[in-house]
């Protein structure tokens, strides 16, 4: 199923479509400026998109610092969820991070987001701790998860 999809690095021209994914996925979506800065001003940032027929249906970002990758975002358009595309996207990012020298990967996830936590555990992530009041929209705690890659 994933064979009909294309992974590639994010470009500035992708930001409008990325914002569509962002706004349908997160309570506090990132701004156009945030993505622009990630592409042009953050030397640690790596972003990939997942396309079908030239339409961006998902994306994943990470900051790769020395031997550690920190996932910033991973999101799939709602109409494409439940098809293992988020898993494929995160697996691709794990491979890229490893190829760039990362030995571990971390991320934060809402403590109530059990669907995402299940995916991360499937990929080998383990609980690492809690960040209290991490999310600005409702002060929900974040579960920090880690995996060696």
N, C-alpha and C positions, 0 to 999 in steps of 0.2 A: 504493500500500500504506500509506503513512504517513497518508493521508487519514482513516483510521478512528481515529487517535490524537489526543489533545488535549494541548497544552502549556499549562501555567499555572504561576503562582508558587507556591512551597512555603509551606505553612502548618504551624503547630504540630501540628495533627491528623494530618498526614502522617508524622510521625516514626516511628511503628511500622512503616509500610510501607517507609519509606526505610531503616530498619535492616535489613529483610529483604534489600533490594537490596545494602546495604552488606556484610552478612555473607556473602553469596554471591559477592561481587566482590573483596574485598580481604583480604589476609593479616592486616592490622592495621586492622580497621574502626573508624570513629569511634563515639563513645558518643552516647547520647541527649542528654546534657548539651552535647556539642559542637554538635550540630545546633540545640538550643534556643538556645545562645549565638549561633550564626550568625544565626538568625532575629531575635532580640531585641536583641542587644548589639553586633553588628558592623555599623556604619553603612556599611561598604564592601561587605558581602556581598549577593549576588544569587543566589537558588537557584530553579531551575525543575524541574518534574516532567513526565514523559511518562506519560499515562494511556491505558488502553483499558478501556472499560466500568467506570469508576470504580476501577480497580485501577492502582496506580502500578507501572510496569514499568521505569522508569529515572528518573534525575535528573542534573542538572549544576549545579555551583556555581562562582561566580567572585567574586573581590574586585576591585572596580573603583575604582582610585585615580587620580584626575586623568585622565590620558589612557592609562592602561595597565590591562588586565584580566589577572588571574592566575587561571587555572582551578585550583580546589581539588580537585574530584572530577568524574568523569563515569563513570556506570555504568548497565548494563542487566541485568535479570534474565537468568540463563543461558538460559532457555527461549526468549527473544526475540532472542538474539544472532544475527548473520549475516543480518539483515534490513534493514540500513542505518539502524536506529533510533538507534544511537549517533551516526552521522553527522548525522542530522536533528536530534538533541538539541544537538550541538555547534554546528551551523550556526545554530540558533535562539539559542543563547547568544552567538554571535559577532554576530548582528544586534542583540540587546539591548544588548550592550556598546558596539557602535558607536553606537547610538541614544543611549546615555548619555554619549557623548563619548570613548570609548576609541579610540585610533588603532592600538594594537598589543595582542596577546594572547600570553601565555606560559603554559607548563605544564612540569611534570616528569613523566617516564615512566620506568619501569624499563628499563634498557639491554637486558634480555632480552625485553621485551614488544614483539615485532616486529609483532604484529597491530595494536596501538594506534598504534605509530609509523607504520605504513602508512596508517592512517586520517588521522592528523594531517598527514602529507605530502600526502595527497590534498586536504586543505583548505588547503594552502599553507604549513604550518609548516615551518621549517627548523631544522637543528641549531644550537644556540647555545653549548653547552658541556656539561661534566660536573660534577655535584655528587657528590663522592666519599662513599661510605658513607651515602647519603641515607636509605635505608629501614631503620628500626629493627629489623625482624624478622630480617633477614639481612645487613645492612650493604651491600646491593647499591647500586651507583651509579645515579644518575638522569641521564638525558639531558634537558637543558633545551632546549626548542624554542620558537620565536617565529614570529609571523606579523603582518604589517601588515593591519589590517582596514578 
